[in-house]
Amino acid sequence: MAAPEALAAPLVALKDVDFAYDTRPVLRRISFALEAGDFVGIVGPNGSGKSTLVDLIDGIHQPAAGQVLVKGRPTGKYRRRDMAREVALVPQHFDLDFDLAVREVVEMGSYCLGKDPAVCGDPELTLARLGVGHLTSRRFSELSGGEKQLVVLAQALMQQAPLLLLDEPASALDVSHQLRLFDLLKELNADGLTVLCILHDLNLALHYFDKLLVLSDGEVAAFGPPEDVLQPEVVEAVYGVRAYLHRHAGRTYLTFSPRLRGERRGRVHLVCGGGTGAGMMRELVDAGYEVTAGVLNALDTDEETGSELGLHMAVEAPFSPVGDEAHAENVELMRASDLVVVSAVPVSHGNARNIEAAREALAAGIPVWADEGVRVNDFAGATGELAGAGARFFAGEGALLAAVRGRSLGGGPSALSAASGRVAAPLEHGSSAGPSMSGPLGPEDRPPGPAT
Amino acid sequence: MTKLARTGAWPGILLASGILLVCLVLALALGPASLSIGRIWDLLMAGPVKGNLDNAIFWQIRMPRVLVAALVGAALAVAGVILQDLFLNPLTDPYVTGVSSGAALGATIGIVLHLSNLPWITVLAIVGGLGTLALVWMAARRRGRIDIFVLLLAGVTISYLASAVVTVMMIKANEDMTAIIYWLMGSFSGRGWPDVRIALVTIPFMIAPLFFTREMDILLQGEKRALELGVEVERTKRLLLVTAGVLTALAVSVSGIIAFVGLVIPHVVRLMIGPGHRGLLPVSLLAGASLMVLADLLSRTVISPNEIPVGVVTTFIGAPLFVYLLRRGRRA
């Protein structure tokens, strides 16, 4: 049926495609190709042109410049019926004001194949393949959001097209339906269907797809295997949030912080270890503080969290007591900070020097706030002098964090409010002073910020 | 209701055909001179015969009137189904396109100029109706596609404009005011075989949409989804719009503006057998014919020898029914 050159052509090819709605440009210089059997996800911020891109491939829109080819033929040259035989689309929004049976809705998908029942396929079998054969005789309007999504997928599968486009199929689904849907897509792909799917969840994108296309502001920011494409720098540049990669149970996960690098509220140094500081690290980073820590042993839970978050830390070799070099670096980090926070870390002779360093910081005029718990687990008797030197103690991590963040919590207990008043001033000052706060950290120590 | 949708369209079509048959027989039998069913059969078999009073009443008065009513009712119902689906709005009727107001303007011009009812007033009404359709069409065309919402707005606007012109003409032509008002209210009084011939033109336009039931089903999901599923949306829309416009223009030109049939019938039928067009279109066609024949029967018998305008009867039947349906909630 296809011409010889069409057989050699990729299933879909976009060449230097520009598209604009009226005068508002949406896509610029888009070029990429899909081969038969590809399983590709499209990610990108809202308004980056993902849905428009999918509509272009389905020939709903025609490019203002460049070419969109399906099997080597421009989409504009297809009749709609022929296009529907090549490309099926699962739309983002789908609802029906009119009350049709599920069978009728699914059956509509075979419109492009004509009326021969031998060619058209069976709606019930198609639904059964998606595990929802029991819905066949229900009314469409009675279904839940997840069921409707599967019915629309069944409708698209009835087209028997080699390419399936999906526009955020998971957005209305709970986690179990999401995973089921992506498992189904994987199965369909294994049976030869080419899949191109828009989604927002970057972790699902990382785990399910063979390739990802990252769209940013109407342009292709990256296209390739997910691990290569979803680097924190790319996510930061595209979405304008901080991103961190974590390895857990053999998989890679991304987590995000709402603030950009360089948007500092002040600098906090954490004395912690053994997992007592990981939560505070993340909270303080998310709240916009520049966080340092030490001294931590390599392989310690807090040390791992800190390196995933890209923190500057004073680190000692695994399972070793704090040595001179690490101690010196720790003291330097504390001196460069606006506040030293001590977690409920157990204190032994191995890490008692960290408490000593905190005392030095107090002597140098840097406030030290500590979790009460540190006194309970002090096996070296090192914390006794902290209170005498002017450190403030808080009843647990929650109170500590609230005090750090809540500079406006003036109505609290007088000791706390006095302490927070004293510390908040330099922190606030620090954030407005900007560059002076980050003085001790050279720019080469920071991961690159967003492109802006 | 769900059962019918599953077993196909035929039970609904057969039932509606039966109801129409009963309505036709009743309308042919009842009147100032009532005829028995046996007599109707004899007259039907005999064909038109000169010099027989019963035969003249049956063939020259009742039969054409009943046929015109049936065809007009069917045409309005089919136009109603099409437009409600194109606008994706079950509260639409065939008159929102402005076609009826254009037809009324044409008819008014004919009445004021004292032209003969047939062919001139009817022809002017058809021209007015189709002319309006063309105007609304041009207003809604943008880059080769018809914008349905602009079409709706343009239709309503032109509708008001035409009505304003009709009002001015009524005031100017004082002596014709009654004739114009009666025309506007709609009636089948005195309709004869020439009117039947015009009404018969609706038949191909009622049959044409039956070949597009799949496209119409798919269009219920919206124009974009229909494109995705392979429907040539613009071509289908154009064909359906012209069909609905022509049906409305023809119906209005032979009967005047009769309210509620095109609004209520598609709505009621959709509630009973579902929105699938393989059933909805033919059943609406038959039900529209039945309702109109029945309404006309009531209009000429209730206060006989005087007539209630048929539009008043359809409104009396349709308005309460419609309010009831709306209160039942928007299921259809």
Interface residues (C-beta under 8 A of the other chain):
Chain A: D58 I60 R79 R80 R81 D82 M83 A84 R85 A88 L89 P91 F94 L96 D97 F98 D99 L100 A101 R103 E104 M108 G109 Y111 C112 S137 R139 S141 Q155 Q159
Chain B: T2 A5 R6 L88 P90 R214 E215 D217 I218 L220 Q221 K224 R225 L227 E228 L229 G230 V231 E232 V233 R270 G274 P275 G276 R330 R331 A332
